[in-house]
Amino acid sequence: MTKQIIFKTIFYGFFSWFFPFVISFLFYKPGGELMVAYATFKSVIMLVGISVCSYLLVQYFKILDNNFKKFGFIVGFSWFFINIILDTLLLIPIMKVSFVNYFMTIGVSYLGIPAMSIAIGYLLDNKIK
C-alpha cells in the first residue's frame, strides 16, 4: 500500500465519522435535549452517514488501479473500526451508556460501511476483468 492510500484510508475514515457527528449537533438544544424523536434523529444521521461514506468511497476507489476487492475489504473494516474507536472515545462518554448498549443501538450500523466498500470492490474487480 502506498502512503497516499494509507493516508486517504485514515483521513476519509475520520471524516466518515466526523461529518455525521457534527451534523448531529444540529438536532440538539443547547442544554442537550433532542429536538426531534430519537427514531427521526437516528434515521437522518444514518442517511447522512451513508451519503458521506458513499461519496468518500467513490473518491477512495478513484485512486486505485487494481485489487479493488482487497481494498474494499481493507477500507471498509478500517473505517468501521475508526468509527467505533472514535465513538468509544467521544460519543459513549457523552451518552453515558455501556459499550454493549451503544454497539447494539449505533455501532452495529457501521457494518454498512464494509458492506458498501466490499460490494463496490467486487463490482469494480468483476467489471474490469
C-alpha positions in Angstrom: 0.0 0.0 0.0 1.3 3.4 -0.9 1.4 6.3 1.6 -1.4 8.0 -0.3 -3.7 5.0 0.1 -2.9 4.7 3.8 -3.4 8.5 4.3 -6.7 8.5 2.5 -7.9 5.4 4.3 -7.3 7.1 7.7 -8.3 10.6 6.7 -11.5 9.6 4.9 -12.3 7.1 7.7 -12.1 10.0 10.2 -14.2 12.2 8.0 -16.8 9.4 7.6 -17.3 9.7 11.4 -16.7 13.5 11.9 -19.3 14.9 9.4 -22.3 13.0 10.8 -21.1 13.7 14.4 -21.0 17.4 13.7 -24.4 17.3 11.9 -25.9 15.6 14.9 -25.4 18.7 17.0 -28.0 20.5 14.8 -30.7 18.3 16.4 -29.9 19.2 20.0 -30.9 22.2 22.1 -28.1 23.9 23.9 -29.0 22.1 27.1 -28.5 18.7 25.4 -32.2 17.9 24.8 -33.0 16.2 21.4 -35.4 18.4 19.4 -36.9 15.6 17.3 -38.0 12.0 18.0 -35.0 9.7 18.5 -36.1 7.5 15.6 -36.1 10.5 13.3 -32.7 11.6 14.5 -31.2 8.2 14.1 -32.7 7.9 10.5 -31.4 11.3 9.4 -27.9 10.7 10.9 -27.9 7.3 9.2 -28.8 8.9 5.9 -26.1 11.5 6.4 -23.6 8.7 7.2 -24.5 6.6 4.2 -24.3 9.7 1.9 -20.9 10.8 3.2 -19.5 7.2 3.1 -20.8 6.7 -0.4 -19.1 9.9 -1.6 -15.9 9.1 0.2 -15.8 5.6 -1.2 -16.1 6.9 -4.7 -13.2 9.3 -4.1 -11.2 6.5 -2.4 -11.7 4.0 -5.3 -10.6 6.6 -7.8 -7.1 6.4 -6.5 -6.8 2.6 -7.0 -5.7 0.8 -10.1 -6.4 -2.8 -9.1 -7.1 -5.1 -6.2 -10.5 -3.5 -5.7 -11.9 -6.4 -3.7 -8.9 -6.4 -1.4 -9.1 -2.7 -0.8 -12.8 -2.8 -0.4 -12.3 -5.1 2.5 -9.4 -3.1 3.9 -11.1 0.3 3.7 -14.5 -1.0 4.9 -13.2 -2.6 8.0 -10.7 0.2 8.6 -13.5 2.8 8.6 -15.7 0.5 10.7 -13.0 0.4 13.4 -12.2 4.1 13.1 -15.8 4.9 13.7 -16.1 2.5 16.6 -12.9 3.8 18.2 -13.9 7.5 17.8 -17.4 6.8 19.2 -15.9 4.9 22.1 -13.6 7.9 22.9 -16.2 10.7 22.4 -19.8 9.5 22.0 -20.1 6.8 24.6 -18.9 9.2 27.4 -21.4 11.8 26.2 -24.3 9.2 26.0 -23.3 7.6 29.4 -24.1 4.1 28.2 -22.3 0.8 28.2 -20.3 -0.3 25.2 -22.8 -3.1 24.6 -25.8 -0.8 24.7 -24.0 1.7 22.4 -23.0 -1.1 19.9 -26.5 -2.6 19.7 -28.1 0.8 19.1 -25.5 2.6 17.0 -22.3 0.7 16.5 -23.8 -2.2 14.6 -25.0 0.2 11.9 -21.3 0.9 11.0 -21.2 -2.6 9.5 -22.9 -0.9 6.5 -19.5 0.6 5.7 -17.7 -2.6 4.9 -20.8 -3.9 3.2 -20.8 -1.0 0.8 -17.0 -1.0 0.2 -16.8 -4.7 -0.4 -19.7 -4.5 -2.8 -18.0 -1.7 -4.7 -14.7 -3.5 -4.8 -16.4 -6.7 -6.0 -18.2 -4.8 -8.8 -15.0 -2.9 -9.9 -12.9 -6.1 -10.0 -15.6 -8.0 -12.0 -16.3 -5.1 -14.3 -12.6 -4.8 -15.2 -11.9 -8.5 -15.8 
